[in-house]
Amino acid sequence: MKNNVYVMQQAQAARQQSGLRGAQMLRRIAWLAVAVGIFLFIWNVNDFNSENLGLMVSIGCLIAGMNIFLLSTVFSLLHTESGER
């Protein structure tokens, strides 16, 4: 019986670690999206109108980066909560 509990605890710890690694990877992707968005924004800000594709893509990257940050935070919180039960 103790052996089964130990195996279940090890499996739960492995799931939690993989979830936290996934959250870290999402955070890195979010930083990349924000950096690309800032670079494109600085590169294309001189022609500020709605027909400037580079500017629109940069704004989209900035918004996407913030959404990915939010998802990484939710992802890490879900995995830490499941580990406390």
C-alpha positions in Angstrom: 0.0 0.0 0.0 2.8 2.4 0.9 4.5 1.7 -2.4 1.3 2.7 -4.4 1.1 6.0 -2.5 4.8 6.7 -3.2 4.3 6.0 -6.9 1.2 8.2 -7.0 3.1 11.0 -5.2 6.0 10.7 -7.7 3.7 10.9 -10.6 1.9 13.9 -9.2 5.3 15.7 -8.6 6.3 14.9 -12.2 3.1 16.3 -13.6 3.5 19.5 -11.5 7.1 19.9 -12.7 6.1 19.5 -16.4 3.3 22.0 -15.9 5.7 24.5 -14.4 8.2 23.9 -17.2 5.3 24.6 -19.7 4.5 27.8 -17.9 8.1 28.9 -18.1 8.2 28.1 -21.8 5.0 30.2 -22.4 6.6 33.0 -20.5 9.7 32.9 -22.8 7.5 32.8 -25.9 5.6 35.9 -24.5 8.8 37.8 -24.0 9.8 36.9 -27.6 6.4 38.2 -28.9 6.7 41.4 -26.9 10.3 42.0 -28.1 9.3 41.4 -31.8 6.3 43.8 -31.3 8.5 46.5 -29.8 11.1 46.1 -32.5 8.4 46.3 -35.3 6.7 49.2 -33.5 9.9 51.3 -33.4 10.7 50.4 -37.0 7.3 51.3 -38.4 6.0 54.1 -36.1 7.0 56.9 -38.6 3.9 56.2 -40.8 1.2 56.0 -38.2 -2.0 54.9 -40.0 -4.2 51.9 -40.4 -2.7 50.9 -43.8 0.8 50.4 -42.3 1.0 46.6 -42.1 4.2 46.5 -40.0 2.6 48.8 -37.4 -0.5 46.7 -37.2 1.5 43.5 -36.8 3.6 45.1 -34.1 0.5 46.0 -32.1 -0.9 42.5 -32.6 2.4 41.0 -31.3 2.2 43.3 -28.2 -1.3 42.2 -27.5 -0.6 38.6 -28.2 2.5 38.7 -25.9 0.3 40.1 -23.0 -2.2 37.4 -23.6 0.5 34.7 -23.5 1.8 36.2 -20.2 -1.7 35.8 -18.8 -2.0 32.2 -20.0 1.4 31.3 -18.5 0.4 32.8 -15.1 -2.9 30.9 -15.2 -1.1 27.7 -16.3 1.4 27.9 -13.4 -1.3 28.7 -10.9 -3.4 25.7 -12.0 -0.4 23.4 -11.6 0.6 24.7 -8.2 -3.0 24.5 -6.9 -3.3 20.9 -8.0 -0.1 20.1 -6.2 -1.3 21.4 -2.9 -4.4 19.2 -2.7 
